[in-house]
Amino acid sequence: MTSIFQQHMGADFGRLHPEIRRRFSVGLDSGEACVGRGTMARISHGARFVKPFLRLGGTRNILVPREGRDVPFVIENFPYVDSFGRETVTFVRTFHLPDRPHRFDATMVLSAERDCVLDYLGTHQHLASDLYLRAEPDGSLLIRSGEHRFREGPVDVRVPSLIGGEAEVRESFDEESGRFRIRVTVTNRHFGFLFGYEGSFTAEYVDVSTQGPRADLLPLREEARA
């Protein structure tokens, strides 16, 4: 068995820079988790009307309701088996802004039905996004989002493009500095730029046989629908 990211990307996974490959090999088979620590040079928001939605999302650890510069940052990627028996990887990002730490939580599983990596956002996995990963010619990783769905109880609805965001993540490895570089942008096809951040970090790998995910990294509710 390989990581959920390698299974999704297939042969394209081998075209990634070796350090990117190792980071996205975290999983139950590798026996490793990855903890990244660094600085986000900027966290930016779009138009003023976006801010109430970011504040609302912040109550469930979705996106970040504050802007900032040179913000200390931690990302924790731990594999585990969820209550439905699926291999899952945490993507818990903590931004240490001046008022307090703000978290942007996600948990990812492989969806064979949708042929993507499914990204459950927030503490309660109410928002699910299809993610598609691709190696770029320079060995960097490009991640783009597809359809978004809101799920609560019997409700399972597609988020319309009028209010939905299209996410793009670019992650690369800088040989000279020995750091990973990341740029995230979320845009809306009608209203333009909504949210984004960019910066760099170093990575430490953790043996998951001796240190599994902390309870606070796990979602408070799990969604069965993939």
C-alpha positions in Angstrom: 0.0 0.0 0.0 1.2 3.5 -0.8 0.0 6.9 0.6 -3.4 8.2 -0.5 -1.7 10.9 -2.5 0.5 8.5 -4.4 -2.5 6.2 -5.1 -4.3 9.2 -6.6 -1.4 10.5 -8.6 -0.1 7.2 -9.9 3.1 7.5 -12.1 2.9 11.3 -11.9 3.9 11.1 -8.2 7.4 10.0 -9.3 7.9 13.3 -11.1 7.7 15.3 -7.9 10.9 16.7 -6.2 12.2 14.0 -3.8 11.4 16.2 -0.7 7.9 16.8 -1.9 7.5 13.0 -2.5 8.6 12.3 1.0 6.2 14.8 2.5 3.2 13.4 0.6 4.2 9.8 1.3 3.1 10.2 4.9 0.7 7.4 5.7 0.1 4.2 7.5 2.4 2.3 5.2 5.3 4.8 5.5 4.9 4.9 9.3 5.7 8.6 9.3 3.9 11.8 10.0 5.2 15.2 9.0 5.2 18.4 11.1 6.2 21.6 9.3 7.2 24.8 11.1 7.9 28.1 9.5 6.5 31.6 8.6 3.7 32.8 6.4 4.9 36.0 4.8 1.4 37.1 4.3 -2.2 36.1 4.9 -4.6 38.1 2.7 -8.3 38.6 2.3 -10.3 39.8 -0.7 -13.2 42.3 -0.7 -14.7 43.5 2.5 -17.9 41.5 2.1 -15.8 38.3 2.4 -14.8 39.0 6.0 -18.1 37.9 7.6 -18.0 34.6 5.8 -14.4 34.1 7.0 -15.4 34.9 10.5 -18.2 32.3 10.3 -15.9 29.7 8.9 -13.4 30.5 11.6 -15.8 29.2 14.2 -15.3 25.7 12.7 -11.6 26.1 11.8 -12.3 26.7 8.1 -9.9 29.3 6.5 -8.5 32.2 8.7 -10.5 35.2 9.7 -7.5 37.6 10.2 -4.9 39.0 7.9 -1.3 39.2 8.8 2.4 39.4 7.8 5.3 37.2 9.0 3.0 34.9 10.9 4.5 31.9 12.6 3.0 28.7 11.2 2.7 25.0 12.0 1.2 22.3 9.8 0.6 18.8 11.2 0.1 15.9 8.8 -0.7 12.7 10.8 -2.1 9.5 9.3 -4.8 7.4 11.1 -7.8 5.2 10.5 -11.1 6.9 10.9 -14.2 5.4 12.4 -15.3 4.2 9.0 -12.0 2.3 8.4 -10.5 4.7 5.9 -6.9 5.8 6.0 -7.0 9.5 6.7 -4.4 12.2 6.9 -4.7 15.4 9.0 -3.9 18.8 7.5 -4.1 21.0 10.6 -2.6 24.4 10.0 -2.1 26.8 13.0 -1.4 30.5 12.3 0.0 32.3 15.4 -1.5 35.7 14.8 -1.1 38.5 17.4 -4.6 38.1 19.0 -4.4 34.3 19.3 -3.7 31.2 17.3 -6.1 30.5 14.5 -6.5 27.0 13.0 -7.5 25.8 9.5 -8.3 22.1 9.8 -8.8 19.5 7.2 -8.7 15.7 7.0 -8.1 13.9 3.7 -9.2 10.5 2.4 -8.9 8.8 -1.0 -12.2 8.7 -2.9 -12.2 5.9 -5.5 -15.8 6.8 -6.4 -14.9 10.4 -7.3 -11.3 9.6 -8.5 -9.9 12.3 -6.2 -8.5 13.1 -2.8 -11.5 14.2 -0.7 -10.8 17.1 1.6 -13.1 17.4 4.6 -12.8 20.9 6.0 -13.3 22.1 9.5 -13.9 20.5 12.9 -17.1 18.8 11.8 -16.4 17.8 8.2 -19.5 19.6 7.0 -17.8 20.8 3.9 -16.2 18.4 1.4 -14.0 19.4 -1.5 -12.7 17.3 -4.4 -8.9 17.8 -4.8 -6.8 16.9 -7.9 -3.0 16.7 -7.5 -0.5 17.1 -10.4 3.3 17.3 -10.7 4.6 20.4 -12.4 7.7 20.3 -14.8 9.9 21.8 -12.0 9.0 19.0 -9.5 6.6 21.2 -7.6 3.1 20.0 -6.6 -0.1 21.7 -7.9 -3.4 21.0 -6.1 -6.7 22.3 -7.5 -10.1 21.9 -6.0 -13.2 20.7 -7.9 -16.7 20.4 -6.6 -17.7 21.4 -3.1 -20.5 19.8 -1.1 -22.2 20.7 2.2 -23.3 17.7 4.3 -25.3 17.7 7.5 -27.6 14.8 8.5 -29.7 13.9 5.4 -28.5 17.1 3.6 -26.0 16.6 0.8 -25.9 19.5 -1.6 -23.5 20.9 -4.1 -22.2 24.4 -3.2 -23.1 26.7 -6.1 -20.4 28.6 -7.9 -21.9 31.9 -6.9 -20.8 31.4 -3.3 -18.2 28.7 -3.6 -14.4 29.1 -3.8 -11.9 27.5 -6.2 -8.7 26.7 -4.3 -5.2 26.4 -5.8 -2.2 25.2 -3.8 1.4 25.3 -5.1 4.1 23.6 -3.0 7.7 23.4 -3.9 11.1 22.7 -2.3 13.9 25.3 -2.4 17.2 23.6 -2.6 19.3 26.6 -1.5 17.3 27.3 1.7 16.3 23.7 2.4 12.7 24.9 2.9 9.3 24.1 1.5 7.5 27.0 -0.2 3.7 27.2 -0.3 1.2 29.5 -1.9 -2.5 29.1 -1.4 -5.2 31.1 -3.2 -9.0 30.8 -3.0 -11.0 32.7 -5.7 -14.6 32.9 -6.8 -15.3 33.0 -10.5 -17.8 35.9 -10.0 -16.0 37.9 -7.3 -12.3 37.2 -7.8 -9.8 36.7 -5.0 -11.2 35.7 -1.6 -8.4 34.4 0.6 -4.8 33.3 0.4 -1.5 32.9 2.1 2.1 32.2 1.2 5.4 31.5 3.0 7.9 28.7 3.8 8.6 26.1 6.3 10.9 23.2 7.3 9.7 19.7 7.9 10.3 17.1 10.7 9.2 13.5 10.3 7.7 11.6 13.2 7.4 7.9 13.8 3.7 7.3 14.1 4.2 3.9 15.8 5.4 5.9 18.9 3.5 9.2 18.4 0.1 9.1 16.8 -2.2 12.1 16.2 -3.2 14.1 19.3 -6.9 14.0 20.1 -7.2 17.7 19.3 -6.0 17.1 15.7 -9.0 14.9 15.0 -12.4 16.1 13.8 -15.2 16.3 16.3 -17.6 14.7 13.8 -16.8 12.3 10.9 -18.7 12.2 7.6 -19.2 8.8 6.0 -20.1 10.0 2.5 -17.1 10.1 0.2 
